Structure formats: C-alpha cells, structure tokens
Amino acid sequence: MTLFEQLGGEAAVHAVTTQFYANIAADATVANFFNGINMPTQTDKTAAFLCAALGGPNAWAGRNLKEVHANMGVTNAQFTTVIGHLRSALTGAGVAAALVEQTVAVAETVRGDVVTVA
C-alpha cells in the first residue's frame, strides 16, 4: 500500500492539509507567507501535491515548487517549523507515529526547492 492509501486517501490528506494550514495561520513566525493568499485554493493545491507525492493516483500538475518559492525568502528554520505543523496535523488526525515520520520524510524531499535563504 502507498502512503496515500495508508493515510486514508484523498479526503484524509485534504483534512490533514486543512489542519496543517490552520496550524500555520496560528504561528506568527510563518503565517506571513500566506498573507493575501486564497487559503481554500492553497489548501486544495497543497493537498493535490501531497496526494501525488504520497503515491496517489494523480500526478502533480501544478507549478514547479522551486519557481513558486524562489522569491519568498524561506529559511531552513522556517521550513523546519512548517514541517512541525505538518507533523502536528498528522498526529492530531490520529495517524500512527511511524506513518507520520514516513510522510514527513516525503515532505522533507522538497526542502531544497522551498528554502531560498541560508
């Protein structure tokens, strides 16, 4: 079974993504990256990306992450904070610890595309 399937499929990934962004919105150290962003649309895009990255049936058809984040000035520390919010959303959804860590490991693979400031 893929991670996508183990997590419960599209609806489960979308629910985790919704909580992930709620966590981010409550954190002043990273919330500013999403000022002026249509969050329902952002949530849908991120959930679609995660579904694809976790082995879901649809390939990612969105923009290149490196291009999207090129001028955002994301630091390693901020990315680590965001990963923590993903971990928290997964744990809060009742995902088993081992599966949380596998999912976080997949999310970590894009660190080099998102972080633009040393």
Backbone bond lengths (Angstrom), bond angles and torsions (degrees), N, CA, C in turn:
res aa  C-N    CA-C-N  psi(-1)  N-CA   C-N-CA  omega(-1)  CA-C   N-CA-C  phi
1 M - - - 1.462 - - 1.531 110.15 -
2 T 1.301 115.45 140.76 1.466 120.21 177.22 1.534 109.67 -74.91
3 L 1.318 116.03 164.31 1.466 119.66 173.89 1.526 110.09 -59.44
4 F 1.320 116.23 -39.79 1.463 121.99 177.07 1.530 110.24 -53.28
5 E 1.312 116.68 -48.83 1.466 121.35 -179.77 1.526 111.39 -67.66
6 Q 1.322 116.62 -42.32 1.461 120.53 -179.63 1.530 112.00 -63.13
7 L 1.323 116.18 -32.23 1.462 120.06 178.74 1.520 112.88 -76.49
8 G 1.322 117.20 -15.83 1.459 120.79 177.78 1.510 114.83 111.11
9 G 1.336 117.03 9.09 1.454 120.60 175.05 1.518 113.54 87.47
10 E 1.328 114.05 -166.76 1.464 121.92 -171.59 1.525 113.38 -59.33
11 A 1.312 117.87 -45.76 1.466 120.23 -178.00 1.525 111.05 -62.11
12 A 1.314 117.01 -41.05 1.465 120.74 180.00 1.526 111.06 -67.59
13 V 1.323 117.11 -43.00 1.463 120.39 178.67 1.526 110.00 -64.02
14 H 1.314 117.62 -40.16 1.461 120.95 178.51 1.530 110.41 -64.17
15 A 1.322 117.46 -41.85 1.469 120.91 179.34 1.531 110.78 -62.45
16 V 1.325 116.89 -42.78 1.467 121.00 177.75 1.525 109.79 -64.28
17 T 1.331 117.11 -41.06 1.466 121.12 179.87 1.529 110.92 -63.75
18 T 1.313 117.16 -38.73 1.461 121.19 176.99 1.524 110.40 -61.22
19 Q 1.324 117.22 -45.51 1.463 120.63 178.55 1.526 111.21 -68.07
20 F 1.314 116.89 -37.41 1.463 122.87 176.37 1.530 110.17 -54.27
21 Y 1.331 117.14 -47.78 1.460 120.01 -179.91 1.525 112.18 -72.02
22 A 1.315 118.60 -29.61 1.465 120.73 173.51 1.526 109.52 -63.99
23 N 1.323 116.37 -41.20 1.462 121.01 177.52 1.530 110.51 -62.24
24 I 1.309 116.38 -44.80 1.465 121.03 179.66 1.527 110.63 -63.18
25 A 1.315 116.74 -43.66 1.469 120.70 -178.40 1.526 111.75 -60.70
26 A 1.319 117.05 -27.98 1.462 121.71 -179.34 1.530 112.57 -86.57
27 D 1.303 117.29 -0.37 1.472 121.82 -176.07 1.529 109.86 -114.01
28 A 1.326 115.88 106.49 1.467 120.92 -176.28 1.526 113.14 -62.18
29 T 1.327 118.31 -18.51 1.467 119.69 -178.60 1.525 112.94 -75.90
30 V 1.326 117.77 -17.63 1.465 120.58 -179.44 1.532 114.02 -134.04
31 A 1.312 117.70 -11.75 1.471 120.61 -176.49 1.527 112.20 -61.06
32 N 1.329 116.84 -31.13 1.469 120.44 -176.58 1.523 113.31 -61.20
33 F 1.315 118.30 -22.94 1.466 120.38 178.67 1.531 111.55 -64.16
34 F 1.317 116.72 -18.31 1.460 120.68 -174.85 1.524 112.95 -111.84
35 N 1.328 117.26 11.19 1.467 120.46 174.90 1.526 109.46 -59.88
36 G 1.320 116.16 130.96 1.452 121.05 177.32 1.524 114.81 77.79
37 I 1.309 117.05 4.85 1.470 121.64 -179.58 1.525 108.93 -92.68
38 N 1.318 116.76 139.14 1.465 121.90 173.35 1.529 106.88 -73.04
39 M 1.325 116.48 101.20 1.463 120.04 -172.12 1.531 114.57 -67.99
40 P 1.335 120.64 -35.26 1.467 117.56 174.52 1.539 111.71 -60.15
41 T 1.323 117.03 -40.40 1.466 120.39 178.20 1.521 110.13 -67.84
42 Q 1.333 116.76 -43.14 1.465 120.60 178.73 1.527 110.79 -60.86
43 T 1.319 116.21 -41.93 1.466 121.14 178.71 1.523 110.33 -61.49
44 D 1.323 116.85 -44.26 1.467 120.58 178.94 1.533 111.05 -61.60
45 K 1.338 116.46 -43.03 1.469 120.24 -179.38 1.518 111.26 -65.09
46 T 1.331 116.04 -44.50 1.462 119.71 -178.94 1.526 110.81 -66.97
47 A 1.309 116.75 -40.53 1.470 119.82 177.74 1.529 110.15 -62.51
48 A 1.326 117.75 -41.39 1.471 120.89 178.15 1.519 110.54 -63.47
49 F 1.337 116.84 -41.15 1.459 120.53 177.60 1.525 110.03 -62.40
50 L 1.322 116.82 -48.54 1.467 119.82 -179.56 1.522 111.85 -62.13
51 C 1.325 116.61 -41.64 1.470 119.09 178.14 1.529 110.46 -56.89
52 A 1.319 116.56 -45.51 1.469 120.23 179.43 1.516 110.98 -65.50
53 A 1.324 117.06 -45.63 1.469 121.19 -177.16 1.525 112.14 -65.99
54 L 1.313 116.44 -27.24 1.465 121.04 -178.04 1.526 113.09 -92.88
55 G 1.324 116.28 8.04 1.460 119.86 174.93 1.508 115.06 97.18
56 G 1.314 117.17 17.71 1.464 120.58 177.82 1.521 111.56 -67.79
57 P 1.324 116.74 172.63 1.468 120.98 -172.73 1.530 115.10 -74.41
58 N 1.333 117.73 -17.14 1.460 120.01 -176.23 1.519 111.15 -108.21
59 A 1.319 115.89 135.10 1.463 120.97 176.87 1.523 109.30 -72.69
60 W 1.328 116.58 154.56 1.464 121.46 176.02 1.516 108.43 -70.25
61 A 1.320 116.04 124.86 1.460 121.59 -178.55 1.533 111.33 -115.16
62 G 1.327 116.20 7.36 1.463 120.46 -177.92 1.514 112.30 -85.28
63 R 1.322 114.18 -171.76 1.454 121.49 -177.55 1.520 111.97 -69.90
64 N 1.312 115.39 157.47 1.451 123.27 176.94 1.528 108.94 -65.73
65 L 1.342 117.17 128.09 1.458 120.68 -175.57 1.524 113.02 -64.02
66 K 1.309 117.33 -35.33 1.468 120.27 179.08 1.524 110.39 -63.31
67 E 1.322 117.06 -42.18 1.461 121.16 178.44 1.530 111.41 -67.14
68 V 1.307 116.56 -42.70 1.462 121.37 -178.39 1.528 110.97 -61.20
69 H 1.328 116.66 -39.99 1.464 120.79 -174.11 1.529 113.75 -95.78
70 A 1.320 118.07 1.21 1.470 122.53 -172.13 1.527 113.84 -53.32
71 N 1.300 118.28 -40.02 1.465 120.91 -174.91 1.527 113.39 -109.87
72 M 1.314 116.63 18.23 1.464 119.58 -176.29 1.528 113.24 -87.63
73 G 1.318 118.20 -21.37 1.453 120.34 179.02 1.511 114.37 70.96
74 V 1.320 116.98 37.64 1.463 122.05 -179.94 1.530 109.17 -77.71
75 T 1.334 116.06 130.21 1.464 121.64 177.77 1.531 110.29 -95.06
76 N 1.323 115.38 165.27 1.467 120.36 174.86 1.521 110.49 -58.44
77 A 1.326 116.90 -41.78 1.466 120.41 -179.45 1.526 110.96 -62.57
78 Q 1.322 117.27 -41.56 1.461 120.31 178.83 1.526 111.08 -66.87
79 F 1.323 116.72 -39.64 1.461 118.84 177.24 1.528 109.81 -63.10
80 T 1.316 116.98 -41.80 1.466 120.79 178.07 1.525 110.51 -60.70
81 T 1.319 117.14 -40.12 1.469 121.43 176.60 1.525 110.73 -60.98
82 V 1.327 116.47 -45.13 1.463 121.09 179.42 1.532 110.71 -62.69
83 I 1.327 116.57 -41.57 1.466 120.26 176.96 1.536 109.62 -60.64
84 G 1.306 116.77 -37.91 1.465 120.35 176.68 1.516 111.90 -61.91
85 H 1.324 116.39 -37.53 1.473 119.88 177.30 1.528 111.29 -68.32
86 L 1.319 117.17 -34.69 1.462 119.86 174.84 1.526 109.73 -65.73
87 R 1.329 116.11 -46.77 1.471 120.52 179.11 1.532 110.18 -57.16
88 S 1.324 116.67 -43.78 1.457 121.40 179.97 1.528 112.01 -64.22
89 A 1.332 116.84 -41.70 1.469 120.63 178.86 1.527 110.93 -63.89
90 L 1.322 116.51 -42.00 1.463 120.72 178.47 1.528 111.03 -64.45
91 T 1.325 116.18 -46.62 1.465 120.86 -179.78 1.524 110.53 -62.88
92 G 1.333 116.14 -42.31 1.458 120.72 178.76 1.519 113.38 -63.35
93 A 1.328 115.89 -26.04 1.466 120.68 178.39 1.528 111.86 -84.12
94 G 1.327 115.99 0.86 1.461 119.88 177.72 1.516 114.77 85.00
95 V 1.319 116.99 17.02 1.467 120.84 178.94 1.532 108.50 -72.61
96 A 1.324 115.92 135.45 1.462 121.53 180.00 1.527 110.77 -59.99
97 A 1.314 116.43 145.65 1.463 122.65 -174.75 1.530 112.90 -53.61
98 A 1.317 117.42 -43.89 1.469 120.11 -179.02 1.529 111.05 -63.71
99 L 1.308 116.60 -39.00 1.463 121.09 179.06 1.538 110.83 -71.40
100 V 1.316 116.79 -34.97 1.466 120.61 174.24 1.524 109.16 -58.55
101 E 1.314 117.07 -48.44 1.463 120.79 -177.20 1.532 111.91 -66.27
102 Q 1.321 117.67 -36.19 1.467 120.67 176.71 1.535 110.10 -65.49
103 T 1.321 116.46 -40.47 1.462 121.02 -179.85 1.529 110.50 -68.06
104 V 1.317 116.51 -43.04 1.461 121.10 177.25 1.527 110.25 -61.61
105 A 1.328 117.13 -38.88 1.472 120.69 178.49 1.532 110.67 -60.60
106 V 1.306 117.75 -38.01 1.467 121.23 176.73 1.527 109.22 -65.85
107 A 1.322 117.16 -45.55 1.467 120.49 179.44 1.530 111.30 -61.59
108 E 1.311 116.58 -35.06 1.473 121.33 179.34 1.530 112.29 -63.09
109 T 1.314 117.74 -22.64 1.469 119.91 -177.37 1.518 113.00 -65.93
110 V 1.339 117.60 -15.68 1.464 119.96 179.65 1.525 112.84 -99.69
111 R 1.326 117.55 4.40 1.472 120.73 -179.26 1.529 110.89 -51.04
112 G 1.315 117.34 -46.53 1.465 121.74 -178.30 1.519 113.98 -64.39
113 D 1.312 116.55 -22.78 1.475 120.52 178.24 1.528 112.12 -87.55
114 V 1.319 116.78 -23.33 1.465 121.30 -174.36 1.529 111.92 -98.14
115 V 1.324 116.58 -40.62 1.469 120.47 -178.25 1.520 108.99 -75.53
116 T 1.337 114.73 126.38 1.470 119.16 -178.79 1.527 112.07 -124.17
117 V 1.331 116.86 -3.49 1.467 121.33 179.42 1.512 108.37 -126.91
118 A 1.304 116.63 129.23 1.476 120.64 -179.02 1.516 111.73 -65.18
